[in-house]
Amino acid sequence: MISTDASGQGSCQYGKTRHHVLELDTILLGGQHLHSRPLNAEEEQQALAQAGVLGKVHQTALRLSISSAN
């Protein structure tokens, strides 16, 4: 439901899923733990600088947010 922003029949009454999700704990395919939450500027820079899959996840999210803003 989260990946598609689905909220089913309750969407008219409760709104979209993205408006209710504050944080996510996710285990990626390789076993890495990803804790998704809003980051301040310093935390974002640290996340982008991470090596491996977790850094790539943050880099991709940033790229997508920039392209959707344009």
Summary of the structure (lengths in Angstrom):
residues: 70
radius of gyration: 14.3
end to end distance: 26.2
largest distance: 42.1
contacts: 131
relative contact order: 0.11
helix: 53%
strand: 11%
